[in-house]
Amino acid sequence: MSMAAALLALAAAGPVSLGPVSFGPVSLVSVATGQVEPFLAETLAAGGGAECLRTPLSLALMTESYVLEDAARPVPAALPCYDPARLAADLAAGRAVAFLGDAPAPGLRRILAVYPDGRAYAWAQPDPHSRKAE
């Protein structure tokens, strides 16, 4: 399957309910367009406002293609594969890189943290630029 076909299939997938926030397919903000674009990833687990994923994309390609997020603050979630304290430490130490995603609901932003081996974790956090976040 080509990358374009995989992205189209991902974009056509239905939403996943994660408690109060419902996520559809993973979308990240493009550096080139400033718009959200489908992101190639497989969801391994989802629940409690977070997702555990895996992507075949390299960090080099991702950092050239998607907007970095420097205010990532992993939120608690009841998933065995998701450890917000470790994510925060790994982001601070540069062992993982955070990217800006779509806005799943007013006042929220979606964040995706990715490791060099393809592990990825998504969550929603308050958007400091939104009136809802005040």
C-alpha positions as CSV (number, residue, x, y, z in Angstrom):
1,M,0.0,0.0,0.0
2,S,1.4,3.4,-0.9
3,M,1.8,6.2,1.7
4,A,-1.0,8.2,0.0
5,A,-3.4,5.2,0.1
6,A,-2.5,4.6,3.7
7,L,-3.2,8.2,4.6
8,L,-6.5,8.2,2.8
9,A,-7.5,5.0,4.6
10,L,-6.6,6.5,7.9
11,A,-8.5,9.7,7.2
12,A,-11.6,7.6,6.3
13,A,-11.5,5.7,9.7
14,G,-14.2,6.6,12.2
15,P,-13.7,8.5,15.4
16,V,-12.5,6.9,18.6
17,S,-14.3,7.8,21.8
18,L,-11.9,8.7,24.6
19,G,-14.2,9.8,27.5
20,P,-15.2,13.4,27.2
21,V,-13.0,14.0,24.1
22,S,-13.6,12.1,20.8
23,F,-10.5,11.8,18.6
24,G,-10.8,10.8,14.9
25,P,-7.7,9.8,12.9
26,V,-4.5,11.4,14.1
27,S,-3.9,14.8,12.4
28,L,-0.9,17.0,12.8
29,V,-0.3,20.6,11.8
30,S,1.8,20.8,8.6
31,V,4.8,23.2,8.6
32,A,4.2,23.9,4.9
33,T,0.5,24.8,5.1
34,G,-0.3,25.5,8.7
35,Q,-3.3,23.1,8.3
36,V,-4.0,19.8,9.9
37,E,-3.1,16.8,7.8
38,P,-3.7,13.1,8.4
39,F,-0.7,11.4,10.0
40,L,0.2,7.8,9.4
41,A,-0.1,5.9,12.7
42,E,-1.6,2.7,14.0
43,T,-3.6,3.1,17.3
44,L,-2.6,0.3,19.7
45,A,-4.7,1.4,22.6
46,A,-7.1,4.3,23.4
47,G,-9.0,5.4,26.5
48,G,-9.2,8.0,29.2
49,G,-8.3,10.9,27.0
50,A,-5.1,9.4,25.5
51,E,-3.8,7.1,22.8
52,C,-0.9,4.8,22.4
53,L,0.2,4.5,18.8
54,R,3.0,3.4,16.5
55,T,4.2,5.2,13.3
56,P,6.6,4.1,10.6
57,L,7.7,7.7,9.9
58,S,11.1,8.8,11.0
59,L,11.6,11.7,13.4
60,A,13.7,13.4,10.8
61,L,10.8,13.4,8.3
62,M,8.3,14.4,11.0
63,T,10.4,17.4,12.3
64,E,10.6,18.7,8.7
65,S,6.9,18.1,8.0
66,Y,5.0,18.9,11.2
67,V,4.9,21.8,13.7
68,L,6.8,21.1,17.0
69,E,5.0,21.7,20.3
70,D,7.2,23.1,23.1
71,A,4.4,23.4,25.7
72,A,3.5,19.7,25.8
73,R,2.1,18.6,29.2
74,P,1.1,14.9,29.3
75,V,-2.2,14.4,31.1
76,P,-3.1,11.5,33.3
77,A,-4.9,8.6,31.6
78,A,-5.8,5.0,32.6
79,L,-3.9,3.2,29.9
80,P,-1.1,0.7,30.8
81,C,0.9,1.8,27.8
82,Y,0.7,5.5,28.7
83,D,2.9,7.0,31.5
84,P,2.5,10.8,31.6
85,A,5.4,11.2,34.1
86,R,7.8,9.3,31.9
87,L,6.5,11.1,28.8
88,A,7.1,14.5,30.5
89,A,10.6,13.5,31.6
90,D,11.5,12.1,28.1
91,L,10.2,15.3,26.4
92,A,12.3,17.4,28.8
93,A,15.4,15.3,28.2
94,G,14.9,15.2,24.4
95,R,14.3,11.5,24.2
96,A,10.9,12.2,22.6
97,V,9.6,15.0,20.4
98,A,6.2,16.6,20.7
99,F,4.1,17.8,17.7
100,L,1.0,20.0,17.5
101,G,-2.2,18.3,16.4
102,D,-5.7,19.2,15.7
103,A,-8.2,20.8,18.1
104,P,-10.5,17.9,19.2
105,A,-12.8,20.4,21.0
106,P,-12.9,24.2,21.6
107,G,-10.2,25.2,24.1
108,L,-8.1,22.1,23.6
109,R,-5.2,21.1,21.5
110,R,-4.1,17.6,20.6
111,I,-0.4,16.7,21.2
112,L,1.5,13.8,19.9
113,A,4.8,12.8,21.5
114,V,7.0,10.5,19.3
115,Y,10.1,8.4,20.1
116,P,12.8,7.5,17.6
117,D,11.6,3.9,17.5
118,G,8.1,4.9,16.3
119,R,6.3,4.7,19.6
120,A,3.8,7.6,19.9
121,Y,1.4,8.9,22.5
122,A,-1.4,11.4,22.0
123,W,-3.5,13.4,24.4
124,A,-5.6,16.6,24.6
125,Q,-4.5,19.5,26.8
126,P,-5.8,23.0,27.3
127,D,-4.9,25.4,24.5
128,P,-3.2,28.5,26.2
129,H,-4.2,30.6,23.1
130,S,-7.9,29.8,23.4
131,R,-10.4,31.8,25.4
132,K,-11.8,28.5,26.7
133,A,-8.4,27.9,28.4
134,E,-8.6,31.1,30.5
